[in-house]
Amino acid sequence: MTGEIGQLALCLALALSAVMAVAGLLGARANAGQSRAVASSTAMGLLVFVALAFGSLIYAFVTSDFSIATVYQNSHTLKPLIYKITGVWGNHEGSMVLWVFVLAIYSGIMAFAQRGGERLTSAALGVQGLLAFAFLLFILFTSNPFLRLDPPPFEGLGLNPLLQDPGLAMHPPMLYVGYVGLSASFSYSAAALITGEANAAWARAARPFMLFAWIALTLGITLGSWWAYYVLGWGGFWFWDPVENAALMPWLIATALLHSALATERTGAFRSWTLLLAILGFSLSLIGTFLVRSGVLSSVHAFANDPERGVFILGMLVTAIGSALALFAWRAPQLQSGTAFDIASKETTLLLNNVLLSAAAATVFIGTLYPLLLDALTGEKISVGPPYFALTFAPLFVVLILLVPFGPRLGWRKGDWREALLVLRPALGVAAVAAVLVFAIATPHSLVAAGAFALAAWTIAAAIVDLVRRGDLRALPASAYASALAHAGLGITLMGIAGTTMWRSEGLELLKPGQTMPIAGYTLRLDGVEMVQGPNYEAERADIAVFSNGRAIAVMHPEKRDYPAEGQATTDTAIRTTGFSDLYLALGDQRDGGWVLRAYVSPLAPFIWFGGVFMALGGLASLWGRLRRRAVPLEQLAAAE
Amino acid sequence: MRRLLLAILLSLVSAMAFADTGPDKLADPALEARAVALQKQLRCLVCQGQSLDESNAPLAADLRRLIRARIAAGDSDEQVEHYLVARYGDFILMKPPLEPLTYLLWFGPLGVLLIGGAAVALVIARARMRLDPGDR
């Protein structure tokens, strides 16, 4: 029965989204109050019915209703409850329903908040309606999660064990809130182009959505990176895998967008550029969806053989991006910004931020798509791995981080870079000291390490200097904290990346019980391996005694798990962190009466994710300040323009 | 980022289900360091995005042994790489070679940066002209 309710709810949602699209776009005209009312109420209706469909699917997973094919293929009665629920989006069909659910939530909020005026909201809802319509059509015709099996099987096939992890329970919804959240700024931009109201009020209306999406995307990527680190068993945190790149590209553009929108809100500058970034950000979300959902990544040829889903998404993508860009090309030239500013000004730093971040996004885009294109066109196969990005992406970020501290210190329109440099002198000093210390103390002596730490110290110290120089810390606006936290976060992440990359110690030994191996000042002793029974797996669990300076300081338990239902094995790493350094153990196979043990000591590894959390906190501070300042009437802003 | 996962997963899962063949180190630490450095630059052919250094797949273990065998036989790093490229193609290199087919890959980012930089310079120059003469 739940299957039928869900199916019906999806069909009704499809109909509502069509009405919402038409009514919303018609509501962009001046005297169309009725259309606008229809658009708002259908947005709420869409949310209700998509929620109903999503709820039915969760219910089917929780009750292990194997008459539904999606549940049969991705669940199992023995799975713990939390993984039955997260299994809903651990597969193609369910994750597409989650996608539309998040889209519907954003549309509901847009309809409820009515930011930026009725006409703008209505047109934006119209665009949201079009997107929802396309995705619901895609779900119903190529990815229906409610298809039935007759007769229903007695037991399900289970969920990929690597996905049965608490970090991963949160990661996909977080990422989707980010990905799909960019649809709101996309829709507002398209709406601004349609109504011709691309003014400061529009930028103010779209900004909370941009910020919220950016925060979620930041946390989603951070969570994904952390998950990969502790689950995959070899201590890496970023692999430049196409699927990771698919999330990184929208993040880079969204970061550029947040900065460019600052200027647009403040002085109306860079209006058309902000519009374009909003369109590009969500376009990259769509491209990411295409890359991951079409199967084109695993093989160009697999895609060509079973193209139904891929072609549908590709069609959707080309239509959405193409029409948004066409709209932009048609309407944007009418937007005269004509602002005046000097070379040394906040505007200039924002433009440099934008060009560097866009070039970084373009680099990831080229590096991700080039091998696919080359294979499709010539049959030539190449790999684009970390060394490529180290040579192309990293230099852009070095320049970006060098410039970051100047942004908050330069005034609008006309700043004084000499004074900014004078104020930032203590940060320069800290950076120099960091470089010298790192070069002198850490072995091997490395100029690259010294440079990386100087850069990190420069951004972090400059963020602190910036706050202190602004005066009474309690009286500062939230925006000051926002930029300081986010910029310091960038430095913290850089420290983490530099620390683990330069100084990670690795050990790989075959240990018999009682034998020891040394690693970076620790001694590890294998005391034994026992079999342990989990809820839906069996594990070999090692007892590893950790010694430091001859003193036992801990016992760690890396595991190898075997999931019989899924017929797969995973490594469950053991990590002992001091907050500054990780001791990381992964258990390998049994061989010749011993066990293979992989051990890593990764200095500063936790900083990688601390930095991500700092950036997200910066976003939250900005969002908080924004929502509190909402009381300022729009007319006042229009007058200021 | 179910997506992120799926791709990594599909590959890893297959890799993890197989045996970790464990250490087969060269006795000479200098040679072993060369082998490790090499296997970080080479790609596991059956996984997605992992280097030979990280992969647990049997083929990766075979190739790690092969690299050590060639190094022990006196091959230089380049010779080992050439040998592997001759057998498996450019696909095995994490760093794609610079050749006419990859010019766009290698110089594309620079092109984007130059075009973007030129556009920004133009915008700044025009914005500066609009300032009152006293402010310039």
HADDOCK unambig.tbl for C-alpha pairs under 7 A between the chains (distance, minus, plus):
assign (segid A and resid 90 and name CA) (segid B and resid 2 and name CA) 6.34 0.50 0.50
assign (segid A and resid 171 and name CA) (segid B and resid 1 and name CA) 6.55 0.50 0.50
assign (segid A and resid 172 and name CA) (segid B and resid 1 and name CA) 4.66 0.50 0.50
assign (segid A and resid 172 and name CA) (segid B and resid 2 and name CA) 5.41 0.50 0.50
assign (segid A and resid 175 and name CA) (segid B and resid 1 and name CA) 5.70 0.50 0.50
assign (segid A and resid 234 and name CA) (segid B and resid 54 and name CA) 6.29 0.50 0.50
assign (segid A and resid 239 and name CA) (segid B and resid 49 and name CA) 6.69 0.50 0.50
assign (segid A and resid 241 and name CA) (segid B and resid 49 and name CA) 5.61 0.50 0.50
assign (segid A and resid 243 and name CA) (segid B and resid 3 and name CA) 5.86 0.50 0.50
assign (segid A and resid 243 and name CA) (segid B and resid 4 and name CA) 4.19 0.50 0.50
assign (segid A and resid 243 and name CA) (segid B and resid 7 and name CA) 6.60 0.50 0.50
assign (segid A and resid 244 and name CA) (segid B and resid 4 and name CA) 5.14 0.50 0.50
assign (segid A and resid 292 and name CA) (segid B and resid 3 and name CA) 5.55 0.50 0.50
assign (segid A and resid 339 and name CA) (segid B and resid 127 and name CA) 6.05 0.50 0.50
assign (segid A and resid 340 and name CA) (segid B and resid 127 and name CA) 4.39 0.50 0.50
assign (segid A and resid 340 and name CA) (segid B and resid 128 and name CA) 5.88 0.50 0.50
assign (segid A and resid 340 and name CA) (segid B and resid 130 and name CA) 4.97 0.50 0.50
assign (segid A and resid 340 and name CA) (segid B and resid 131 and name CA) 5.11 0.50 0.50
assign (segid A and resid 341 and name CA) (segid B and resid 127 and name CA) 5.28 0.50 0.50
assign (segid A and resid 341 and name CA) (segid B and resid 128 and name CA) 5.35 0.50 0.50
assign (segid A and resid 341 and name CA) (segid B and resid 131 and name CA) 6.20 0.50 0.50
assign (segid A and resid 342 and name CA) (segid B and resid 127 and name CA) 6.94 0.50 0.50
assign (segid A and resid 342 and name CA) (segid B and resid 128 and name CA) 4.99 0.50 0.50
assign (segid A and resid 342 and name CA) (segid B and resid 136 and name CA) 6.64 0.50 0.50
assign (segid A and resid 343 and name CA) (segid B and resid 124 and name CA) 6.43 0.50 0.50
assign (segid A and resid 343 and name CA) (segid B and resid 128 and name CA) 6.91 0.50 0.50
assign (segid A and resid 348 and name CA) (segid B and resid 124 and name CA) 6.95 0.50 0.50
assign (segid A and resid 351 and name CA) (segid B and resid 120 and name CA) 6.64 0.50 0.50
assign (segid A and resid 355 and name CA) (segid B and resid 116 and name CA) 5.70 0.50 0.50
assign (segid A and resid 355 and name CA) (segid B and resid 117 and name CA) 6.68 0.50 0.50
assign (segid A and resid 359 and name CA) (segid B and resid 109 and name CA) 6.33 0.50 0.50
assign (segid A and resid 359 and name CA) (segid B and resid 112 and name CA) 5.85 0.50 0.50
assign (segid A and resid 359 and name CA) (segid B and resid 113 and name CA) 5.44 0.50 0.50
assign (segid A and resid 362 and name CA) (segid B and resid 109 and name CA) 6.44 0.50 0.50
assign (segid A and resid 363 and name CA) (segid B and resid 109 and name CA) 5.05 0.50 0.50
assign (segid A and resid 366 and name CA) (segid B and resid 105 and name CA) 6.38 0.50 0.50
assign (segid A and resid 367 and name CA) (segid B and resid 105 and name CA) 6.73 0.50 0.50
assign (segid A and resid 370 and name CA) (segid B and resid 105 and name CA) 6.58 0.50 0.50
assign (segid A and resid 381 and name CA) (segid B and resid 90 and name CA) 6.82 0.50 0.50
assign (segid A and resid 381 and name CA) (segid B and resid 91 and name CA) 5.44 0.50 0.50
assign (segid A and resid 382 and name CA) (segid B and resid 90 and name CA) 5.51 0.50 0.50
assign (segid A and resid 382 and name CA) (segid B and resid 91 and name CA) 4.22 0.50 0.50
assign (segid A and resid 382 and name CA) (segid B and resid 96 and name CA) 6.23 0.50 0.50
assign (segid A and resid 383 and name CA) (segid B and resid 91 and name CA) 5.09 0.50 0.50
assign (segid A and resid 383 and name CA) (segid B and resid 92 and name CA) 6.88 0.50 0.50
assign (segid A and resid 383 and name CA) (segid B and resid 93 and name CA) 6.28 0.50 0.50
assign (segid A and resid 383 and name CA) (segid B and resid 94 and name CA) 5.51 0.50 0.50
assign (segid A and resid 383 and name CA) (segid B and resid 95 and name CA) 6.90 0.50 0.50
assign (segid A and resid 383 and name CA) (segid B and resid 96 and name CA) 6.04 0.50 0.50
assign (segid A and resid 384 and name CA) (segid B and resid 94 and name CA) 5.74 0.50 0.50
assign (segid A and resid 384 and name CA) (segid B and resid 95 and name CA) 5.98 0.50 0.50
assign (segid A and resid 384 and name CA) (segid B and resid 96 and name CA) 5.98 0.50 0.50
assign (segid A and resid 385 and name CA) (segid B and resid 94 and name CA) 4.51 0.50 0.50
assign (segid A and resid 385 and name CA) (segid B and resid 95 and name CA) 5.89 0.50 0.50
assign (segid A and resid 386 and name CA) (segid B and resid 94 and name CA) 6.85 0.50 0.50
assign (segid A and resid 387 and name CA) (segid B and resid 94 and name CA) 6.57 0.50 0.50
assign (segid A and resid 387 and name CA) (segid B and resid 95 and name CA) 5.35 0.50 0.50
assign (segid A and resid 388 and name CA) (segid B and resid 95 and name CA) 5.51 0.50 0.50
assign (segid A and resid 392 and name CA) (segid B and resid 109 and name CA) 6.98 0.50 0.50
assign (segid A and resid 508 and name CA) (segid B and resid 23 and name CA) 6.21 0.50 0.50
assign (segid A and resid 509 and name CA) (segid B and resid 23 and name CA) 6.10 0.50 0.50
assign (segid A and resid 510 and name CA) (segid B and resid 22 and name CA) 6.81 0.50 0.50
assign (segid A and resid 510 and name CA) (segid B and resid 23 and name CA) 6.87 0.50 0.50
assign (segid A and resid 568 and name CA) (segid B and resid 17 and name CA) 5.87 0.50 0.50
assign (segid A and resid 569 and name CA) (segid B and resid 16 and name CA) 6.40 0.50 0.50
assign (segid A and resid 569 and name CA) (segid B and resid 17 and name CA) 5.12 0.50 0.50
assign (segid A and resid 570 and name CA) (segid B and resid 16 and name CA) 6.24 0.50 0.50
assign (segid A and resid 588 and name CA) (segid B and resid 20 and name CA) 5.76 0.50 0.50
assign (segid A and resid 589 and name CA) (segid B and resid 19 and name CA) 6.20 0.50 0.50
assign (segid A and resid 589 and name CA) (segid B and resid 20 and name CA) 5.58 0.50 0.50
assign (segid A and resid 596 and name CA) (segid B and resid 22 and name CA) 5.67 0.50 0.50
